[in-house]
Amino acid sequence: MRASPLRALALVLFTLLLAPTSMAAAAAERQTFVLVHGATAGGWEWKRTGQFLSEQGHTVYRPTLTGLGEREHLNSTEVDLQTHIDDVVNLILFEDLNDVVLTGHSYGGMVVTGVMDRIPERLRHVVFLDAAVPNDGQSLWDIFGNDAPPDPERFKDGFMQVPWVKPGATPPYNVKHSVKCFSQPVSYRNPAALALPVTYVAFVPADQSAEDRAKTDRSWRNAVARGWTIRTFPGGHVAQEEDPRGVAALIADSVQDRNTAPNAR
């Protein structure tokens, strides 16, 4: 049966306009995510969030920092913040990744800050997920205002001990973490790093208001001072385990955020 002129015209319009546009949009939305975990954890903590991102066509890397997670056999009091920065920098370089959406959770904020300073040209966007936001030359202890590690029973023998991990526990589990990671300062002075678009996300539990959190959280204040986009997400400090799908959607959506003012140290 011969197609009518109107039907043929509609088919041509769909082929030339709609289909290519949809394909281009889909390709443009695909991102490369590097998800950096926090203290005592491992890449395993981001498995479910990573799966939701992968299902959307994104490429996801979940590096485990030296001495933690499945790399527990490398644990040592000599592991420091620089070791962990090198872990992520080398992943990006050896995998030859570009336009990376780099995310850091909790202590991971210290790590991604160092990565930003080292290889800003490889990054498209950075997301701090309830993470430490240090100024240049600050350590994690500096952010929390501690001259020395608190609780001598928790911090001893060169490690932050994790008492809820018992002998014979079934993996995955948290492990003790070298204190040098918390006392070593980070560099954040590269002009290209200061200019990167960044999103700061505060995980806000039900019993806390975002307003109260903003008044007392040094990392939040640092993010505001730099003109970063500020977002909040309902949940505890490990919201990625409570709502991995929601956190995955949040990270993906944050890629479009832009700074509102030049970064300031």
BELUR-V625656 format. One record per pair of residues at least 6 apart in sequence whose ideal C-beta (glycine too) atoms are under 8 Angstrom apart, sorted by the first residue. I is the first residue (numbers start at 0). J is the second residue. D is the distance in Angstrom with one decimal. If there is no record, write none. Layout:
I:J:D + I:J:D
This chain:
2:10:7.6 + 25:56:7.2 + 28:55:8.0 + 28:56:7.4 + 29:56:5.0 + 29:57:5.8 + 29:58:7.4 + 30:57:5.0 + 30:58:7.4 + 30:98:7.6 + 30:100:5.0 + 30:123:7.5 + 30:251:7.0 + 30:254:6.0 + 31:57:7.2 + 31:58:4.6 + 31:59:7.9 + 31:60:7.6 + 31:96:5.6 + 31:97:7.7 + 31:98:6.4 + 31:99:5.3 + 31:100:6.6 + 32:49:7.5 + 32:52:5.7 + 32:57:5.8 + 32:58:7.0 + 32:59:4.9 + 32:60:7.0 + 32:99:7.6 + 32:100:4.9 + 32:102:6.6 + 32:250:6.7 + 33:60:4.7 + 33:62:6.9 + 33:87:6.7 + 33:90:6.9 + 33:91:6.7 + 33:96:7.2 + 33:99:5.4 + 33:100:7.3 + 33:101:5.2 + 33:102:7.0 + 34:42:7.5 + 34:45:4.4 + 34:48:6.9 + 34:49:6.2 + 34:59:6.8 + 34:60:7.1 + 34:61:5.1 + 34:62:7.9 + 34:102:5.2 + 34:104:7.7 + 34:250:8.0 + 35:62:6.6 + 35:64:7.5 + 35:87:6.0 + 35:101:7.2 + 35:102:6.4 + 35:103:4.5 + 35:104:6.8 + 35:107:3.9 + 35:110:5.3 + 35:111:5.6 + 36:42:6.2 + 36:44:5.0 + 36:45:6.1 + 36:61:7.6 + 36:63:7.2 + 36:64:7.0 + 36:67:7.5 + 36:68:7.7 + 36:104:5.9 + 36:105:7.9 + 36:107:5.7 + 37:44:7.7 + 37:104:4.7 + 37:105:3.0 + 37:106:4.5 + 37:107:5.1 + 37:130:7.6 + 38:105:6.2 + 38:106:3.9 + 38:159:6.8 + 38:176:5.0 + 38:180:7.3 + 38:181:7.8 + 39:67:6.7 + 39:159:6.9 + 39:161:5.2 + 39:173:4.0 + 39:174:5.9 + 39:175:7.0 + 39:176:4.7 + 40:67:6.5 + 40:68:6.8 + 40:173:5.8 + 41:63:4.4 + 41:64:7.6 + 41:67:5.0 + 41:68:2.0 + 41:69:6.4 + 41:70:7.5 + 41:171:6.2 + 41:173:8.0 + 41:174:8.0 + 42:61:3.6 + 42:62:5.8 + 42:63:4.1 + 42:68:5.9 + 42:69:7.7 + 43:61:7.7 + 43:63:7.4 + 43:68:5.7 + 43:69:7.4 + 43:170:7.7 + 43:171:3.9 + 44:104:7.9 + 44:171:7.5 + 44:237:7.4 + 44:239:6.9 + 44:240:6.8 + 45:61:4.7 + 45:104:7.9 + 45:239:6.3 + 46:61:6.7 + 47:239:7.8 + 47:240:7.6 + 47:243:3.8 + 47:244:8.0 + 48:239:5.0 + 48:243:4.3 + 48:244:7.9 + 48:246:5.2 + 48:247:4.8 + 48:250:7.5 + 49:59:4.2 + 49:61:5.2 + 49:247:7.8 + 50:243:7.7 + 51:243:6.0 + 51:244:5.0 + 51:247:3.7 + 51:248:7.6 + 52:59:5.0 + 52:247:4.9 + 52:250:7.1 + 52:251:6.5 + 53:59:5.2 + 55:247:7.8 + 55:251:6.7 + 57:251:7.1 + 60:90:6.3 + 60:94:7.1 + 60:96:7.6 + 62:86:5.9 + 62:87:5.9 + 62:90:5.1 + 63:69:5.8 + 63:70:5.2 + 64:70:7.3 + 64:82:7.7 + 64:83:4.4 + 64:86:5.3 + 64:87:7.9 + 64:110:7.0 + 65:73:5.3 + 65:78:5.4 + 65:82:5.1 + 65:83:6.4 + 65:86:5.6 + 66:73:5.0 + 66:74:3.7 + 66:75:6.2 + 66:78:4.5 + 66:82:7.9 + 66:174:7.5 + 66:176:7.4 + 66:177:6.4 + 67:74:7.3 + 67:174:5.8 + 67:176:6.8 + 68:171:6.6 + 68:174:7.3 + 69:170:7.5 + 69:171:7.8 + 71:174:5.0 + 74:174:6.5 + 74:175:6.9 + 74:177:7.3 + 75:177:6.6 + 76:156:7.5 + 76:157:3.4 + 76:158:6.6 + 76:177:5.3 + 76:178:7.3 + 76:179:6.7 + 77:177:7.2 + 77:179:7.1 + 78:177:4.3 + 78:179:6.7 + 78:180:6.7 + 79:177:6.6 + 79:179:3.8 + 79:180:5.6 + 79:183:4.8 + 80:109:5.8 + 80:110:7.1 + 80:113:6.8 + 80:138:7.6 + 80:179:7.2 + 80:180:4.9 + 80:181:7.8 + 80:183:4.2 + 80:185:6.2 + 81:113:7.3 + 81:183:6.5 + 82:180:7.8 + 83:109:8.0 + 83:110:4.8 + 83:113:8.0 + 83:180:6.4 + 84:110:5.7 + 84:113:3.6 + 84:114:5.9 + 84:117:6.8 + 84:185:7.6 + 86:110:7.9 + 87:101:7.7 + 87:110:6.0 + 87:111:7.2 + 87:114:4.9 + 88:113:7.9 + 88:114:5.6 + 88:117:5.2 + 88:118:5.8 + 90:96:7.7 + 91:99:6.0 + 91:114:7.4 + 91:118:6.3 + 91:121:5.3 + 92:118:7.1 + 92:121:7.6 + 96:121:6.3 + 97:121:5.7 + 98:121:7.9 + 98:122:7.7 + 98:123:4.1 + 99:121:5.6 + 99:122:5.2 + 99:123:6.1 + 100:122:7.9 + 100:123:5.8 + 100:124:4.9 + 100:125:7.7 + 100:126:6.8 + 100:250:7.2 + 100:254:5.6 + 101:111:5.3 + 101:114:6.2 + 101:115:7.3 + 101:122:5.4 + 101:124:7.5 + 101:125:4.9 + 101:126:7.3 + 102:111:7.1 + 102:125:7.3 + 102:126:4.2 + 102:127:7.7 + 102:128:5.8 + 102:250:5.9 + 103:109:7.7 + 103:110:5.8 + 103:111:3.5 + 103:112:7.7 + 103:125:7.7 + 103:126:7.5 + 103:127:5.8 + 103:128:6.7 + 103:130:4.8 + 104:128:4.4 + 104:129:6.4 + 104:130:5.6 + 104:239:6.9 + 105:128:7.8 + 105:129:6.2 + 105:130:5.6 + 105:131:6.9 + 105:236:6.8 + 106:130:7.7 + 106:131:6.3 + 106:139:6.4 + 106:176:8.0 + 106:180:7.0 + 106:181:7.5 + 107:128:7.7 + 107:130:5.7 + 108:127:5.0 + 108:130:2.9 + 108:131:3.8 + 108:132:5.8 + 108:133:7.3 + 108:218:6.9 + 109:131:5.2 + 109:133:6.0 + 109:138:7.8 + 109:139:5.6 + 109:180:7.6 + 109:185:5.6 + 111:125:6.1 + 111:127:7.2 + 111:130:7.5 + 112:131:7.9 + 112:132:7.5 + 112:133:5.6 + 112:185:5.1 + 112:187:5.2 + 113:185:4.9 + 113:186:6.5 + 113:187:7.7 + 114:122:7.7 + 115:122:6.5 + 115:125:6.0 + 115:187:7.0 + 115:189:7.4 + 115:192:4.2 + 115:195:6.0 + 116:185:7.5 + 116:186:4.8 + 116:187:5.3 + 116:188:6.7 + 116:189:4.7 + 116:192:4.8 + 117:189:7.7 + 119:189:5.9 + 119:191:3.9 + 119:192:4.4 + 119:194:7.7 + 119:195:5.7 + 120:191:6.6 + 122:195:5.8 + 123:196:7.9 + 123:254:7.2 + 124:195:7.3 + 124:196:5.2 + 124:197:7.3 + 124:198:7.2 + 124:253:6.9 + 124:254:5.0 + 124:256:7.2 + 125:195:5.7 + 125:196:7.4 + 125:197:4.6 + 125:198:7.4 + 126:197:7.4 + 126:198:4.8 + 126:200:6.5 + 126:250:5.7 + 126:253:5.1 + 127:197:6.8 + 127:198:7.1 + 127:199:4.7 + 127:200:6.7 + 127:218:7.3 + 127:222:6.8 + 127:227:7.9 + 128:200:5.1 + 128:202:7.3 + 128:239:7.2 + 128:246:7.3 + 128:250:7.6 + 129:200:6.5 + 129:201:6.1 + 129:202:4.1 + 129:236:5.7 + 129:238:7.2 + 130:199:7.8 + 130:218:6.8 + 131:139:5.7 + 131:142:5.4 + 131:218:5.6 + 132:142:7.5 + 132:199:6.5 + 132:217:7.6 + 132:218:3.8 + 132:219:7.7 + 132:221:4.3 + 132:222:5.3 + 133:139:7.3 + 133:141:7.1 + 133:142:5.6 + 133:184:7.8 + 133:185:5.3 + 133:187:6.6 + 133:221:7.6 + 134:187:6.6 + 134:221:6.5 + 134:264:5.8 + 135:185:7.6 + 135:186:6.3 + 135:187:4.3 + 135:188:4.8 + 135:264:5.2 + 136:184:5.0 + 136:185:7.6 + 136:186:7.4 + 137:184:5.8 + 137:185:6.6 + 138:181:6.4 + 138:182:5.3 + 138:183:5.8 + 138:184:4.8 + 138:185:7.2 + 139:180:7.5 + 139:181:4.3 + 139:182:7.7 + 140:146:7.3 + 140:147:7.6 + 140:148:7.0 + 140:181:5.7 + 140:182:5.8 + 141:184:7.3 + 142:217:5.5 + 142:218:6.5 + 143:217:7.6 + 144:217:7.8 + 148:154:3.8 + 148:159:7.4 + 148:178:6.0 + 148:181:6.9 + 148:182:7.8 + 152:160:7.7 + 153:159:6.4 + 153:160:5.6 + 153:162:7.5 + 154:160:7.2 + 154:178:6.0 + 157:177:6.4 + 157:178:5.6 + 157:179:7.5 + 158:175:4.1 + 158:176:6.3 + 158:177:6.0 + 158:178:6.3 + 159:175:6.3 + 159:176:4.6 + 159:177:7.8 + 159:178:6.0 + 159:181:7.2 + 160:175:5.3 + 161:173:4.9 + 161:174:6.4 + 161:175:5.6 + 161:176:7.5 + 163:173:7.4 + 164:172:5.2 + 164:173:5.8 + 164:174:6.4 + 164:175:7.8 + 187:193:7.6 + 187:264:6.9 + 188:264:6.9 + 193:225:7.9 + 193:261:7.5 + 193:262:3.8 + 193:263:7.9 + 193:264:7.2 + 194:261:7.4 + 194:262:6.4 + 195:262:7.9 + 196:228:7.8 + 196:256:6.2 + 196:257:5.2 + 196:258:5.5 + 197:222:7.4 + 197:225:7.2 + 197:227:4.4 + 197:228:7.3 + 197:256:7.8 + 197:258:6.6 + 197:262:7.9 + 198:227:6.4 + 198:228:4.6 + 198:229:7.9 + 198:230:6.1 + 198:253:4.1 + 198:256:4.6 + 199:218:7.2 + 199:219:6.7 + 199:222:3.6 + 199:227:5.0 + 199:228:7.1 + 199:229:5.5 + 199:230:7.2 + 200:230:4.7 + 200:231:7.0 + 200:232:5.6 + 200:249:6.6 + 200:253:7.2 + 201:209:6.6 + 201:212:5.8 + 201:213:7.7 + 201:216:6.9 + 201:219:5.9 + 201:229:7.4 + 201:230:7.5 + 201:231:5.0 + 201:232:7.3 + 202:231:7.7 + 202:232:5.4 + 202:233:7.7 + 202:234:5.0 + 202:235:6.4 + 202:236:5.9 + 202:238:4.4 + 203:209:5.1 + 203:212:6.0 + 203:231:5.0 + 203:232:7.0 + 203:233:6.1 + 203:234:7.5 + 204:233:7.7 + 204:234:6.6 + 204:235:5.0 + 205:233:7.1 + 209:231:4.9 + 212:219:6.7 + 213:219:5.3 + 213:220:7.6 + 213:223:7.8 + 219:229:7.2 + 222:229:6.2 + 223:229:6.4 + 224:263:5.7 + 225:258:7.2 + 225:260:7.5 + 225:262:4.5 + 225:263:5.6 + 226:258:4.6 + 226:259:4.5 + 226:260:3.1 + 226:261:6.5 + 226:262:6.6 + 226:263:7.7 + 227:258:5.9 + 227:259:8.0 + 227:262:7.9 + 228:253:7.2 + 228:256:3.7 + 228:257:7.0 + 228:258:7.1 + 228:259:7.4 + 230:249:7.0 + 230:253:6.7 + 230:256:7.8 + 232:238:5.7 + 232:245:7.1 + 232:246:6.9 + 232:249:5.7 + 234:241:4.9 + 234:242:6.0 + 234:245:8.0 + 235:241:6.4 + 238:245:7.6 + 238:246:5.8 + 239:246:4.5
